[in-house]
Amino acid sequence: MRLLFATGGTGGHINPALAVAGRIRKEYGENAEILFVGTENRMEARLVPAAGFNFKTIEITGFYRGNLLKNLGRNIHTVRLIMSASREAEKIIKEWKPDVVIGFGGYVSGPVLRAAHKLHIPIAIHEQNAFPGVTNKALAKIADLVMLTSEDAKDRIKSKNEMIVTGLPVRDELITSDRDIARAELGIPDEMPLILSMGGSLGENAINEAVCGLIANKKDDHDCYFIHAMGQYGLWVPEKLHELGVDFENRKDIEIREYINDMQVCMPAADLIICRSGASSLYEIRALGKASILIPSPNVAENHQYFNAMELVNKKAAVIIEEKDLTPDKLTEVVNSLLHDKKKIAEISKNVKEMAILNSTDLIVENILKLVK
């Protein structure tokens, strides 16, 4: 059988697709031929070949929003690229002859799946967010299979067929992790809560500022451990902490990193997580049953991180602080209220764990293969 995956732009789109493709390759070996289509200048051009999959590119960009007059020229160029991308996609599909084409989001999915539909090849989509993206909303109307991460997304997307909630693939090493082993590896005493905070690989100024203030506010409390990832653009964080009187280099309970390279250790060890509300991070939180303070990014399409967060908040499975309300003192207040209420943390952990679908990868593979002729 031949499967074509179309996705790109962000890790939130690409990594779930790679997880599903990897599972199919593992189970079916040479009986499954897999091709990815993406763009040459985004993350997929690096991640897909690194995972050992064949990769072809088409040239496509998204529409620029905001001032229509200012972006008119750019958007005219985008329309031209969409037309040429459709021809490129059709050529790839005719040459490769896939049995099924699967889109995992990103604007590259649009022309590829439309071309496959035009050629009468079954198409499937997977939507990661609680508020579906524009491309998947359009594709759902013609897709043979629509899979969703979020139950809430059902009310925000229209499909010609019944939609299936599959959840989102989570790395096996996270699902099978052990809190006690992880904490021992990090050298954290069992009775001390660990707060894991991060704003993504690049870093987020708002989160970095708030967490610096949180650590400074609690520097004399010694009632928890901190691991904070400042990100590529947050290298000013150590200096900021020094300005706030935090001598973190000489503290075993405060660890500042640029990036979390051992998430399979840090997240299982954590008692409270402070982060954005991208789909992948939230599903890892679900799978591990972790209490979290979510700070949705306001700078994403359709404000989808807010809706991702609210799905958990409405089920008493997380706490939210919108960025417009985020200050060091506000964050400190919320953290202290949770640290001093173990029953509340246990309730949040239980509720979020109940929202997880732990066999997500298997469900997605099973439903995709139903489309293979």
Stockholm file with secondary structure:
# STOCKHOLM 1.0

chainA/1-373         MRLLFATGGTGGHINPALAVAGRIRKEYGENAEILFVGTENRMEARLVPAAGFNFKTIEITGFYRGNLLKNLGRNIHTVRLIMSASREAEKIIKEWKPDVVIGFGGYVSGPVLRAAHKLHIPIAIHEQNAFPGVTNKALAKIADLVMLTSEDAKDRIKSKNEMIVTGLPVRDELITSDRDIARAELGIPDEMPLILSMGGSLGENAINEAVCGLIANKKDDHDCYFIHAMGQYGLWVPEKLHELGVDFENRKDIEIREYINDMQVCMPAADLIICRSGASSLYEIRALGKASILIPSPNVAENHQYFNAMELVNKKAAVIIEEKDLTPDKLTEVVNSLLHDKKKIAEISKNVKEMAILNSTDLIVENILKLVK
#=GR chainA/1-373 SS CEEEEECCSSHHHHHHHHHHHHHHHHHHGGGCEEEEEECTTSTHHHHHHHTTCEEEECCCCCCCCSCTTTTHHHHHHHHHHHHHHHHHHHHHHHHHCCSEEEECSSTTHHHHHHHHHHTTCCEEEEECSSSCCHHHHHHHTTCSEEEESCGGGGGGCCCSSCCEECCCCCCHHHHTCCHHHHHHHHTCCTTSCEEEEECCSSCCHHHHHHHHHHHHHTTTTCCSEEEEECCTTCTTHHHHHHHTTCCGGGCTTEEEESSCSCHHHHHHHCSEEEECCCHHHHHHHHHHTCEEEECCCSSSGGGHHHHHHHHHHTTTSCEECCGGGCCHHHHHHHHHHHHTCHHHHHHHHHHHHHTCCTTHHHHHHHHHHTTCC
#=GC SS_cons         CEEEEECCSSHHHHHHHHHHHHHHHHHHGGGCEEEEEECTTSTHHHHHHHTTCEEEECCCCCCCCSCTTTTHHHHHHHHHHHHHHHHHHHHHHHHHCCSEEEECSSTTHHHHHHHHHHTTCCEEEEECSSSCCHHHHHHHTTCSEEEESCGGGGGGCCCSSCCEECCCCCCHHHHTCCHHHHHHHHTCCTTSCEEEEECCSSCCHHHHHHHHHHHHHTTTTCCSEEEEECCTTCTTHHHHHHHTTCCGGGCTTEEEESSCSCHHHHHHHCSEEEECCCHHHHHHHHHHTCEEEECCCSSSGGGHHHHHHHHHHTTTSCEECCGGGCCHHHHHHHHHHHHTCHHHHHHHHHHHHHTCCTTHHHHHHHHHHTTCC
//
